[in-house]
Amino acid sequence: MEIEINGVLMQVAPLNATSGTIVRLLNCPLQTYLNPAYAPGQLIQYHPVIPPRTNLDTR
């Protein structure tokens, strides 16, 4: 799946609902590639954000 963390869009292989391993970086500043925290294979934690419902939602 694709997620964005700290302005870095990456492809992640999910391990569970809140963590995964980085597969590759998709869109980020060039210096991000030098940061070992964003290297492929690194474990990351994330929290999915569910947008609030509005009165316009008809579900």
KALIN-V978742 format. One record per helix or strand of 3 or more residues. SS is the DSSP state (hx for helix, st for strand). FROM is the first residue (numbers start at 1). LEN is the number of residues. If there is no record, write none. Layout:
ss,from,len
SS,FROM,LEN
SS,FROM,LEN
This chain:
ss,from,len
st,2,4
st,8,7
st,19,9
hx,30,5
hx,36,3
st,43,3
